[in-house]
Amino acid sequence: MAATMIQLIGFMLSALGQFLISAATAMDMWSLQDRSLTIITSVYTYSGLWKSCVGTAYGTTQCRPYFTILGLPALLQAVRALMIVGIVLGAIGLLIAIFSLKCLKMGNMEDNLKATMTLSAGIMLLLAGVCGIAGVSAFANLIVQSFQFTTFASGFSNTGGLTGTLTPRYTFGPALFVGWIGGAILFIGGILMCLACRGMTPEKNQGYDGMAYKAASQSAMYRSDTRSRPVYNDSYKAQSMDGRQANQRFDYV
């Protein structure tokens, strides 16, 4: 009963994590323009894995997809690959997990087969969570490096006005947090599926089946020859015709 509950909780967490990393991959707000030092805050830009957008304070948004693949940074392409691999592994793991649920009866499927399928699904879901966390973390590291090396030159003119050039800086977008949470939930769900596999396997007998052998006694008994030896009886003596006794012995076996 405990294994069934752990398996069901792991499956539900994995499904939730799969939904979150899929949503994070499709979202556009992976990086959001930092408006803390900008003068014009009514217009801001943000970008995701597939397109960049410009939004206004009035709610209007205009997006432009990336029309090139080779022209994109290598790290962005690596993040794309990690997220896609995570989604594919999670989908396959969930599909296997559905058929391995102990609360569902699938014909005459044995518990050993369901335990093996549960372990396989748990490993795939665990790897999917790792891919999601790695992809989001790599993109976050790129934002941090860009934020640190962004320069802001400013100064005051003689008239007291603020002059200078402003280079847009970007910070973490909501998609990063959704991806982190989804990857962590997916990772935990995969661990629970792997733990449920141990409880689904029938317990094996710890003893060893075999025959008991009794050692032969060290004091072996040797029997002598039981053949009877000839017995000589002196009480019977042969008599002759004249009544005399002859000193003859007869053997009786």
BABA-700357 format. One record per residue (C-alpha): x, y, z; residue in one letter; residue number from 0. Coordinates in nm, 2 decimals. Each point is the difference from the previous one (the first is absolute). Example, Ala and Ser with C-alpha at 12.3 -4.5 7.8 and 13.67 -1.06 7.14 Angstrom:
BEGIN
      X      Y      Z nuti zami
   1.23  -0.45   0.78    a    0
   0.14   0.34  -0.07    s    1
***
This chain:
BEGIN
      X      Y      Z nuti zami
   0.00   0.00   0.00    m    0
   0.28   0.24   0.08    a    1
   0.18  -0.07  -0.33    a    2
  -0.33   0.07  -0.19    t    3
  -0.04   0.33   0.18    m    4
   0.36   0.10  -0.07    i    5
  -0.03  -0.09  -0.36    q    6
  -0.32   0.20  -0.04    l    7
   0.14   0.31   0.17    i    8
   0.32  -0.03  -0.22    g    9
  -0.21  -0.03  -0.31    f   10
  -0.22   0.31   0.09    m   11
   0.31   0.21   0.08    l   12
   0.17  -0.11  -0.32    s   13
  -0.30   0.10  -0.20    a   14
  -0.01   0.34   0.16    l   15
   0.38   0.05  -0.05    g   16
  -0.04  -0.10  -0.37    q   17
  -0.27   0.26  -0.05    f   18
   0.21   0.27   0.17    l   19
   0.32  -0.06  -0.21    i   20
  -0.21  -0.02  -0.31    s   21
  -0.17   0.33   0.08    a   22
   0.34   0.16   0.09    a   23
   0.14  -0.10  -0.34    t   24
  -0.29   0.16  -0.18    a   25
   0.01   0.32   0.20    m   26
   0.16   0.32  -0.14    d   27
   0.11   0.16   0.33    m   28
   0.33  -0.18   0.06    w   29
   0.18   0.33   0.02    s   30
  -0.17   0.33   0.10    l   31
   0.14   0.35  -0.04    q   32
   0.10   0.16   0.33    d   33
  -0.18   0.33   0.02    r   34
   0.14   0.11   0.33    s   35
   0.25   0.24  -0.15    l   36
  -0.19   0.09  -0.32    t   37
  -0.17   0.33  -0.06    i   38
  -0.26  -0.13  -0.23    i   39
  -0.19  -0.28   0.17    t   40
  -0.30  -0.01  -0.22    s   41
   0.18  -0.21  -0.26    v   42
   0.20  -0.31   0.09    y   43
   0.13  -0.31  -0.18    t   44
   0.02  -0.36   0.09    y   45
   0.10  -0.31  -0.18    s   46
  -0.03  -0.38   0.02    g   47
   0.14  -0.30  -0.17    l   48
  -0.19   0.05  -0.32    w   49
  -0.07   0.37  -0.04    k   50
   0.06   0.35   0.14    s   51
  -0.28   0.24   0.08    c   52
  -0.06   0.36   0.08    v   53
  -0.28   0.10   0.24    g   54
  -0.15   0.32   0.11    t   55
  -0.17   0.12   0.32    a   56
  -0.33   0.02  -0.20    y   57
   0.00  -0.38  -0.04    g   58
   0.10  -0.02  -0.37    t   59
   0.27  -0.25  -0.10    t   60
   0.19  -0.06  -0.32    q   61
   0.21  -0.31  -0.03    c   62
   0.26  -0.10  -0.26    r   63
   0.11  -0.37  -0.03    p   64
   0.36  -0.09  -0.06    y   65
   0.02  -0.06  -0.37    f   66
   0.34  -0.16   0.02    t   67
   0.15  -0.30   0.17    i   68
   0.37   0.02  -0.09    l   69
   0.01   0.37   0.10    g   70
  -0.12  -0.07   0.35    l   71
   0.25  -0.03   0.29    p   72
   0.12  -0.35   0.07    a   73
  -0.12   0.01   0.36    l   74
  -0.35   0.09  -0.11    l   75
  -0.01  -0.30  -0.23    q   76
   0.13  -0.22   0.28    a   77
  -0.27   0.12   0.23    v   78
  -0.26  -0.08  -0.27    r   79
   0.14  -0.35  -0.04    a   80
   0.00  -0.07   0.37    l   81
  -0.36   0.11   0.04    m   82
  -0.12  -0.20  -0.29    i   83
   0.19  -0.31   0.12    v   84
  -0.16   0.05   0.34    g   85
  -0.35   0.02  -0.14    i   86
   0.05  -0.31  -0.22    v   87
   0.14  -0.20   0.29    l   88
  -0.28   0.11   0.23    g   89
  -0.27  -0.09  -0.25    a   90
   0.15  -0.35  -0.06    i   91
   0.04  -0.05   0.38    g   92
  -0.36   0.10   0.07    l   93
  -0.13  -0.23  -0.28    l   94
   0.19  -0.29   0.16    i   95
  -0.11   0.10   0.35    a   96
  -0.37  -0.01  -0.11    i   97
   0.03  -0.37  -0.09    f   98
   0.20  -0.08   0.31    s   99
  -0.24   0.14   0.25    l  100
  -0.08  -0.27   0.25    k  101
  -0.35   0.13   0.06    c  102
  -0.09  -0.08  -0.37    l  103
  -0.04  -0.35  -0.11    k  104
   0.15  -0.07  -0.34    m  105
  -0.10  -0.36  -0.08    g  106
   0.23  -0.26   0.16    n  107
   0.30   0.24   0.04    m  108
   0.22  -0.13   0.28    e  109
   0.13   0.21   0.28    d  110
   0.36  -0.05  -0.10    n  111
  -0.07   0.15  -0.35    l  112
  -0.18   0.29   0.16    k  113
   0.29   0.06   0.24    a  114
   0.24   0.01  -0.30    t  115
  -0.22   0.24  -0.19    m  116
  -0.03   0.22   0.31    t  117
   0.38   0.01   0.04    l  118
   0.05   0.09  -0.37    s  119
  -0.26   0.27   0.02    a  120
   0.15   0.14   0.31    g  121
   0.35   0.02  -0.15    i  122
  -0.14   0.18  -0.31    m  123
  -0.19   0.25   0.21    l  124
   0.30   0.06   0.22    l  125
   0.21   0.07  -0.31    l  126
  -0.27   0.23  -0.14    a  127
   0.01   0.20   0.32    g  128
   0.38   0.03  -0.02    v  129
  -0.02   0.12  -0.36    c  130
  -0.26   0.26   0.09    g  131
   0.19   0.14   0.29    i  132
   0.33   0.00  -0.20    a  133
  -0.16   0.19  -0.29    g  134
  -0.16   0.27   0.22    v  135
   0.32   0.03   0.21    s  136
   0.22   0.05  -0.31    a  137
  -0.23   0.27  -0.13    f  138
   0.00   0.17   0.34    a  139
   0.38  -0.01   0.01    n  140
   0.00   0.18  -0.34    l  141
  -0.23   0.27   0.13    i  142
   0.22   0.05   0.31    v  143
   0.32   0.04  -0.21    q  144
  -0.17   0.24  -0.23    s  145
  -0.14   0.20   0.29    f  146
   0.34   0.03   0.17    q  147
   0.18   0.11  -0.32    f  148
  -0.26   0.25  -0.10    t  149
   0.13   0.36   0.04    t  150
  -0.20   0.30   0.08    f  151
   0.17   0.34  -0.07    a  152
  -0.16   0.30   0.15    s  153
   0.09   0.35   0.10    g  154
  -0.15   0.34   0.07    f  155
   0.03   0.29  -0.24    s  156
   0.06   0.35   0.10    n  157
  -0.37   0.06   0.00    t  158
  -0.06  -0.27   0.25    g  159
  -0.15  -0.24  -0.25    g  160
   0.08  -0.37  -0.01    l  161
   0.20  -0.10  -0.30    t  162
   0.14  -0.33  -0.11    g  163
  -0.06  -0.32  -0.19    t  164
  -0.20  -0.28   0.13    l  165
   0.05  -0.36  -0.10    t  166
  -0.30  -0.23   0.08    p  167
   0.05  -0.24   0.27    r  168
  -0.20  -0.32   0.04    y  169
  -0.10  -0.19   0.31    t  170
  -0.17  -0.33   0.07    f  171
  -0.34  -0.05  -0.16    g  172
  -0.30  -0.20   0.14    p  173
   0.08  -0.29  -0.23    a  174
   0.32  -0.07   0.18    l  175
  -0.18  -0.05   0.33    f  176
  -0.26  -0.22  -0.16    v  177
   0.27  -0.21  -0.15    g  178
   0.19  -0.04   0.32    w  179
  -0.31  -0.10   0.19    i  180
  -0.11  -0.24  -0.27    g  181
   0.34  -0.16  -0.02    g  182
   0.02  -0.05   0.37    a  183
  -0.35  -0.15   0.02    i  184
   0.08  -0.23  -0.29    l  185
   0.32  -0.11   0.17    f  186
  -0.18  -0.07   0.33    i  187
  -0.27  -0.20  -0.19    g  188
   0.27  -0.21  -0.17    g  189
   0.16  -0.08   0.33    i  190
  -0.34  -0.11   0.15    l  191
  -0.06  -0.22  -0.30    m  192
   0.34  -0.17   0.05    c  193
  -0.07  -0.05   0.37    l  194
  -0.34  -0.15  -0.07    a  195
   0.17  -0.26  -0.22    c  196
   0.16  -0.16   0.31    r  197
  -0.34  -0.05   0.17    g  198
  -0.16  -0.15  -0.30    m  199
   0.25  -0.28  -0.04    t  200
  -0.10  -0.32   0.18    p  201
   0.22  -0.09   0.29    e  202
   0.23  -0.29  -0.06    k  203
   0.07  -0.27   0.25    n  204
   0.33   0.08   0.16    q  205
   0.07  -0.37   0.07    g  206
   0.16  -0.25  -0.24    y  207
  -0.19  -0.29  -0.13    d  208
   0.19  -0.32   0.01    g  209
   0.05  -0.34   0.16    m  210
   0.15  -0.06   0.34    a  211
   0.29  -0.24   0.00    y  212
   0.09  -0.19   0.31    k  213
   0.36  -0.08   0.04    a  214
   0.09  -0.36   0.05    a  215
   0.10  -0.11   0.34    s  216
   0.37  -0.01   0.07    q  217
  -0.02  -0.33   0.19    s  218
  -0.08  -0.24  -0.27    a  219
  -0.11  -0.34   0.11    m  220
   0.16  -0.30  -0.16    y  221
  -0.17  -0.33   0.02    r  222
   0.19  -0.32  -0.02    s  223
  -0.09  -0.29  -0.21    d  224
  -0.32  -0.15   0.13    t  225
   0.04  -0.33  -0.16    r  226
  -0.02  -0.27   0.26    s  227
   0.30  -0.21   0.07    r  228
  -0.01  -0.37   0.03    p  229
  -0.11  -0.11   0.35    v  230
   0.14  -0.32   0.14    y  231
  -0.21  -0.19   0.24    n  232
   0.18  -0.27   0.20    d  233
  -0.32  -0.14   0.15    s  234
  -0.08  -0.20  -0.31    y  235
   0.24  -0.27  -0.09    k  236
  -0.05  -0.26  -0.26    a  237
  -0.06  -0.35   0.11    q  238
   0.11  -0.31  -0.19    s  239
  -0.20  -0.31  -0.05    m  240
   0.15  -0.16   0.31    d  241
  -0.10   0.28   0.23    g  242
   0.33   0.17   0.01    r  243
   0.03   0.37  -0.03    q  244
   0.23   0.15  -0.25    a  245
   0.18   0.32   0.05    n  246
  -0.16   0.17  -0.29    q  247
  -0.14   0.35  -0.01    r  248
  -0.29   0.11  -0.21    f  249
  -0.03   0.36  -0.12    d  250
  -0.34   0.16   0.03    y  251
  -0.04   0.32  -0.17    v  252
***
